[in-house]
Amino acid sequence: MTGIAHPGLAARTAAWAEEAGWDGMVVVDSQNLSGDPYVALALAAKETTSFGLGTGVTNPATRHPAVTASSIATVQAESGGRAMLGIGRGDSALAHLGLAPAPVRVFEDYLRRLQVYLRGEDLELEQPGDDGNGAGLRGVETLGLAGTPATSRIHWLRPEQPKVPVEVAATGPKVLAAAARHADRVLVAVGAEPDRVAWAIETARAAAPDRDLAFGAFVNAVAHPDPDVARSLATGAMSTFTRFSIMHGEISGPVDEEQREVMQSVRQSYDMQLHTRGSSPQAKALTPEFIDRFGAVGRPEVVVDRLRALVDLGIERIIAVGPAAPFLRDEAADAARCFADDVLPAIRG
């Protein structure tokens, strides 16, 4: 499931979710909209015992890869090996700094460096002028020190601590390819329609035919006895994931004309100041037909059938993206209970 790193909320949510039968939780990393994800995950680790904990997702721009690796490795240590690092090119975290998502070239280099740090290996030192998180800084040699590090590495990692797995959220073919080359798991973010998910899996496999890839998926998933209520609860977050498929104007994955029109409408109306909001113009651009196709939304049996279809395609891990604010608390709580009581047991069974 997805959560928010608001102070005091992440730990309570994790404790409830573990008791309700969820396997884990990821929290967003968007510094202007939410609290620090690594603090939230460390606090959640103390309130849970077997619950998986990760970022959903971080980005390559707001932290140096050594900082990201050290932060999630700290969660790994404090949780007894339950951490995972989800990462994408960046969206709201960068938009609120006035920046667009990281170019794929920059993103892929960041992934390479991040994996080296997480393995506890040595990495070449950055040079002044590098197009990375140290861009614009001077080299350490200008300080006239008697000695400086020859390489960069995270020295405090415990030898017995398992490496934190890196999961890359990917929608378009270039990012799917980068994920296939560097990720421990590819998290496809193209909706829940089987044809689109199959396209993403095939695209990733074609980019790295020699790797035995593992796949997961972000899925807008809301279960409720009333399908209309389920749709209304899903629209805010779904508008965000819909935009990912047409972020730069070209649609990723197979669509028909009706889906194309909705995606174009979402992109044209998207207001980042109302990011993930059900009251936003982008959320209102979603039609009931589009919602039913793009997500796993509706009565519990409908949600179960859709999620099982993704598992049959090879999806090993599903990150269910539930209701996003603003929503009626009672209806959202009903949906959460419905998913835990009627969907999770059926999926596991």
C-alpha positions in Angstrom: 0.0 0.0 0.0 1.0 3.7 -0.3 1.3 6.1 2.6 2.3 9.6 3.4 5.3 10.6 5.5 3.4 13.1 7.6 4.8 13.3 11.1 3.0 10.9 13.4 0.9 9.4 10.6 3.3 6.9 8.9 4.0 4.8 12.0 0.3 4.6 12.9 -0.6 3.7 9.4 2.0 1.0 9.2 0.9 -0.6 12.5 -2.7 -0.6 11.3 -1.8 -2.0 7.9 0.3 -4.8 9.3 -2.5 -5.8 11.6 -4.9 -5.7 8.7 -2.9 -8.1 6.6 -0.9 -5.9 4.3 2.7 -7.0 3.4 4.2 -3.5 3.4 3.9 0.2 2.8 5.8 2.8 0.7 5.8 6.5 1.5 6.1 9.4 -1.0 9.3 11.5 -1.1 8.1 15.0 -2.0 9.7 17.5 0.4 7.3 20.4 -0.2 4.2 18.2 0.3 5.2 15.6 2.9 7.6 14.9 5.7 10.9 13.1 5.4 10.4 9.6 4.1 13.3 8.0 5.8 12.4 9.4 9.3 8.9 8.1 8.7 10.1 4.6 7.6 12.4 4.3 10.6 9.6 5.2 13.0 7.3 2.8 11.2 9.9 0.1 11.6 9.6 0.4 15.4 5.9 -0.2 15.3 5.9 -3.3 13.0 7.6 -6.6 13.0 7.5 -8.2 9.5 6.1 -5.3 7.5 8.0 -4.2 4.3 9.0 -0.5 4.2 10.1 1.6 1.3 10.0 4.8 -0.7 7.3 5.2 -3.3 9.2 6.9 -4.8 12.3 9.0 -4.4 14.2 10.8 -7.2 17.7 11.5 -8.5 17.7 15.2 -7.9 17.1 16.2 -4.3 19.7 13.9 -2.7 23.2 12.7 -3.7 23.2 9.0 -4.3 25.4 8.5 -1.3 22.9 10.3 0.9 20.0 8.2 -0.5 21.9 5.0 -0.1 22.9 5.8 3.5 19.4 6.9 4.4 17.6 3.7 3.1 20.5 1.5 4.5 19.8 3.1 7.9 16.1 2.0 7.6 17.4 -1.4 6.6 19.5 -1.7 9.7 16.7 -0.4 12.0 14.1 -2.6 10.5 16.1 -5.8 10.5 16.3 -6.0 6.7 12.8 -5.0 5.7 13.7 -1.9 3.6 13.4 -1.3 -0.2 14.2 1.7 -2.2 11.7 2.8 -4.9 12.9 5.5 -7.2 11.7 7.3 -10.4 12.8 10.3 -12.4 10.9 12.7 -10.1 7.6 14.5 -10.4 6.1 16.7 -7.7 9.3 16.9 -5.6 11.0 18.5 -8.6 8.0 20.5 -9.8 7.9 22.3 -6.5 11.5 23.4 -7.0 10.7 24.6 -10.5 12.3 21.6 -12.2 11.2 18.9 -14.7 11.9 15.2 -14.2 15.5 14.2 -14.5 16.7 13.3 -18.1 16.9 9.6 -18.6 20.7 9.8 -19.1 21.1 11.5 -15.7 18.7 9.1 -14.1 20.5 6.0 -15.4 23.9 7.3 -14.2 22.3 7.9 -10.8 21.0 4.4 -10.6 24.4 3.0 -11.5 26.1 5.0 -8.7 23.3 4.3 -6.2 23.7 0.5 -6.7 27.5 0.7 -6.1 26.9 2.6 -2.8 24.3 0.1 -1.7 26.6 -2.8 -2.3 29.2 -1.1 -0.1 31.7 -0.9 -3.0 34.1 1.9 -4.0 32.9 4.6 -6.5 35.1 7.0 -8.4 35.2 10.5 -6.9 33.2 13.2 -8.6 35.0 15.8 -10.6 34.2 19.6 -10.7 31.7 20.1 -13.6 30.2 16.7 -13.4 26.5 16.8 -14.4 25.3 15.4 -11.1 24.4 16.3 -7.5 27.8 17.9 -7.0 27.6 20.2 -10.1 28.9 23.7 -9.5 31.1 22.7 -6.5 34.9 22.8 -6.4 37.2 19.7 -6.0 38.4 18.7 -2.6 42.0 19.1 -3.8 41.6 22.9 -3.7 41.6 22.7 0.2 45.3 21.7 0.4 44.6 18.7 2.7 47.4 16.3 3.7 45.1 13.4 2.7 41.8 12.9 1.0 39.7 9.8 0.1 40.8 8.0 -3.0 37.3 6.7 -3.6 33.8 7.2 -2.3 32.0 4.5 -0.4 29.6 4.1 2.6 32.0 2.8 5.3 29.5 2.1 8.0 27.5 -0.6 6.2 27.3 -3.8 8.2 28.7 -6.9 6.4 25.9 -9.0 7.6 23.2 -6.6 6.5 21.4 -7.6 3.2 21.7 -5.1 0.4 18.6 -2.9 0.0 16.8 -3.8 -3.2 16.3 -1.0 -5.7 12.9 -0.9 -7.4 12.6 1.5 -10.4 9.2 3.0 -11.3 9.0 3.2 -15.0 6.4 4.1 -17.6 8.0 5.0 -20.9 10.2 2.7 -23.0 13.5 4.6 -22.2 13.0 4.4 -18.5 11.8 0.8 -18.7 15.1 0.1 -20.4 17.1 1.8 -17.8 15.2 0.0 -15.1 15.8 -3.3 -16.8 19.6 -2.6 -16.9 20.0 -1.5 -13.2 17.0 -2.3 -11.0 16.5 -5.3 -8.7 12.8 -5.0 -9.6 11.0 -3.1 -12.4 7.9 -1.4 -11.1 5.7 -0.7 -14.1 3.5 2.3 -13.8 1.1 2.1 -16.8 -2.2 1.3 -15.1 -3.8 -2.1 -14.6 -5.0 -2.9 -18.1 -3.4 -6.3 -18.9 -2.4 -5.3 -22.5 -0.6 -2.2 -21.2 1.2 -4.1 -18.4 2.2 -6.8 -20.8 3.6 -4.2 -23.2 5.7 -2.7 -20.3 7.1 -6.1 -19.3 8.0 -7.0 -22.9 9.7 -3.7 -23.4 11.8 -4.1 -20.3 12.8 -7.7 -21.1 13.8 -6.7 -24.7 16.2 -4.0 -23.2 18.0 -6.5 -21.0 17.6 -10.0 -22.4 20.4 -11.5 -20.4 19.0 -10.4 -17.0 16.4 -12.4 -15.1 14.1 -9.5 -14.4 11.6 -9.2 -11.5 8.5 -7.1 -12.0 6.1 -5.2 -9.8 3.4 -2.7 -10.6 1.9 0.5 -9.2 -1.9 0.0 -9.5 -4.7 2.4 -8.6 -6.8 0.0 -6.6 -9.9 0.9 -4.6 -12.5 -1.6 -3.5 -16.0 -0.6 -2.3 -19.5 -2.2 -2.5 -20.6 0.9 -4.5 -18.6 1.1 -7.7 -19.4 4.8 -8.0 -17.9 5.5 -4.6 -14.8 3.4 -5.5 -14.4 5.5 -8.7 -14.7 8.8 -6.8 -12.1 7.7 -4.3 -9.7 6.6 -7.0 -9.7 9.7 -9.3 -7.2 11.9 -7.5 -4.3 9.5 -7.5 -5.3 7.9 -10.8 -5.0 11.3 -12.6 -1.4 11.5 -11.5 -0.6 8.0 -12.8 -2.5 8.7 -16.0 -0.4 11.7 -16.6 2.8 9.6 -16.3 1.8 7.9 -19.5 1.6 11.1 -21.5 3.8 13.4 -19.5 5.8 14.7 -22.4 3.0 14.6 -25.0 3.6 11.1 -26.5 1.6 8.3 -25.0 3.4 5.2 -23.6 1.9 1.8 -24.3 -1.1 0.7 -26.3 -4.3 2.8 -26.1 -7.5 3.2 -28.1 -8.9 6.6 -29.2 -11.1 7.0 -26.2 -8.2 6.4 -23.8 -6.0 8.8 -25.9 -8.6 11.6 -25.5 -8.8 11.2 -21.8 -5.0 11.1 -21.4 -4.7 14.2 -23.5 -7.3 15.9 -21.4 -5.6 15.0 -18.2 -2.3 16.4 -19.4 -3.8 19.6 -20.7 -5.7 20.3 -17.5 -3.1 19.1 -15.0 -2.6 21.5 -12.1 0.5 20.6 -10.0 -0.9 22.7 -7.2 -3.7 20.2 -6.9 -1.5 17.1 -7.4 -3.3 13.9 -6.5 -6.4 15.8 -5.5 -9.8 14.3 -6.3 -11.2 17.8 -6.7 -8.7 18.8 -9.3 -9.5 19.5 -13.0 -7.3 16.5 -14.0 -9.3 14.2 -11.8 -12.5 15.4 -13.3 -11.2 14.6 -16.8 -11.3 10.9 -16.0 -14.4 9.1 -17.3 -16.0 6.1 -15.5 -15.1 3.9 -18.5 -11.4 5.1 -18.3 -11.3 4.5 -14.6 -12.6 0.9 -14.9 -10.0 0.1 -17.6 -6.9 1.9 -16.2 -7.3 0.8 -12.6 -8.5 -2.0 -10.4 -11.6 -0.2 -9.1 -15.1 -1.3 -8.0 -16.6 -4.1 -6.1 -14.1 -6.4 -4.4 -14.6 -9.3 -6.9 -13.8 -6.9 -9.8 -10.6 -5.7 -8.1 -9.6 -9.3 -7.3 -10.0 -10.4 -10.9 -8.0 -7.5 -12.2 -5.1 -8.0 -9.8 -5.0 -11.8 -10.5 -4.7 -11.0 -14.2 -1.6 -9.0 -13.4 -0.1 -11.7 -11.3 -0.7 -14.1 -14.2 1.4 -11.8 -16.4 4.4 -12.1 -14.1 3.8 -9.2 -11.6 5.2 -10.4 -8.3 4.6 -7.3 -6.2 1.7 -4.9 -6.4 1.8 -1.5 -4.8 -1.9 -0.6 -4.4 -2.5 3.1 -4.7 -5.7 3.9 -2.8 -7.8 6.9 -2.1 -6.1 10.3 -2.3 -7.3 13.5 -0.5 -9.7 15.1 -0.4 -12.2 12.4 0.3 -14.9 11.6 2.7 -13.3 9.9 5.7 -16.0 7.4 6.3 -16.1 6.2 2.6 -12.3 6.0 2.5 -12.3 4.0 5.7 -14.9 1.7 4.3 -12.8 1.2 1.2 -9.7 0.4 3.3 -11.6 -2.2 5.3 -13.1 -3.7 2.1 -9.7 -4.1 0.5 -8.2 -5.7 3.7 -11.1 -8.0 4.3 -12.2 -9.0 0.8 -9.4 -8.4 -1.6 -6.1 -9.3 0.3 -7.3 -12.8 1.4 -8.5 -13.6 -2.1 -5.3 -12.5 -3.8 -3.2 -14.5 -1.4 -5.5 -17.5 -1.7 
